[in-house]
Amino acid sequence: MLLHLVCFKYKADVDADTRRQHRDRLAALKDLDGVIDLKVGFDVVHAARSYDAGLVITFPDRAALDAYQKNDRHVPVAQFGVTISEHIVAVDFEIEH
C-alpha cells in the first residue's frame, strides 16, 4: 500500500471560510477510484513549523496514486489548493500494514 501525505501552509490573507471550503473539497475526494482511506484536518498545535491543513490518503499501489493525480475531480481541487497556499509539501511512501 501507499500513503500520500500533503500539508498546506495557507497564505496569510486566506479567510477561515476559504480554508474550510478547501478542506471540504479535499474530503469530498474520498470516493474516487483507488482511494482506500482519506482523512483531512487542520492544525491544532500552531507551532512555528506547523502547516495549516493536512491530507492523508491510502492507496493500494502507485498506479492508483498516479490515476488520482490525473483525475478530473482531483485536478481542480489541487489547483485551488495551490492558489490559496504559500507552501505545499508532499510525501508518498509504501506502508506494509
C-alpha positions in Angstrom: 0.0 0.0 0.0 1.0 3.6 -0.5 0.5 6.6 1.9 0.1 10.0 0.3 0.6 12.9 2.7 0.1 16.6 1.8 0.4 19.6 4.1 -0.8 23.1 3.2 0.5 26.4 4.6 -2.2 28.9 3.6 -1.4 32.5 2.6 -2.0 34.9 5.5 -4.9 36.6 3.8 -6.9 33.4 3.3 -10.0 33.6 5.5 -11.5 30.8 7.6 -14.4 30.1 5.2 -12.0 29.6 2.3 -9.8 27.3 4.4 -12.9 25.2 5.4 -14.0 25.1 1.8 -10.6 23.7 0.8 -10.7 21.0 3.5 -14.3 20.1 2.4 -13.3 19.8 -1.2 -10.4 17.6 -0.3 -12.7 15.4 1.9 -15.1 15.0 -1.0 -12.4 13.1 -2.9 -12.8 10.1 -0.6 -15.0 8.2 -3.0 -12.6 8.4 -6.0 -11.5 5.0 -7.5 -8.4 3.7 -5.8 -8.8 5.6 -2.5 -8.8 3.1 0.4 -8.9 5.8 3.1 -8.8 9.6 3.1 -8.5 11.9 6.1 -8.2 15.7 6.1 -7.9 18.1 9.0 -6.5 21.3 10.3 -3.6 22.1 12.6 -4.3 22.3 16.3 -0.7 23.0 17.6 0.0 26.3 15.8 3.8 26.0 16.2 6.2 28.0 14.0 6.9 24.8 12.0 3.2 23.8 11.7 1.2 23.7 8.5 -2.4 24.8 8.4 -4.1 21.7 6.9 -3.1 18.1 6.2 -4.3 15.4 3.9 -3.6 11.6 4.3 -4.7 9.2 1.6 -4.1 5.4 1.5 -3.9 3.9 -2.0 -3.4 0.2 -2.9 -0.4 1.0 -5.1 1.5 3.5 -7.2 -0.9 3.1 -10.2 -3.8 4.2 -8.0 -1.9 7.3 -6.9 -1.0 8.2 -10.5 -4.6 7.8 -11.6 -5.8 10.0 -8.6 -3.3 12.7 -9.6 -4.8 13.0 -13.1 -8.5 12.5 -12.0 -10.8 15.2 -13.4 -12.3 15.8 -9.9 -8.9 16.0 -8.2 -7.2 18.4 -10.6 -9.3 21.5 -9.8 -9.1 20.8 -6.1 -5.4 20.6 -6.3 -5.3 23.8 -8.3 -7.5 25.6 -5.7 -5.0 24.5 -3.0 -2.1 26.0 -5.0 -3.9 29.3 -5.4 -4.5 29.7 -1.6 -1.3 28.3 -0.3 2.1 29.9 0.2 3.7 26.5 0.5 2.7 22.8 0.0 4.7 19.8 0.9 4.0 16.2 0.0 5.5 12.8 0.6 4.4 9.4 -0.8 5.7 6.2 0.8 5.0 2.5 0.9 3.5 1.0 4.0 3.2 -2.6 5.0 0.1 -2.5 7.2 
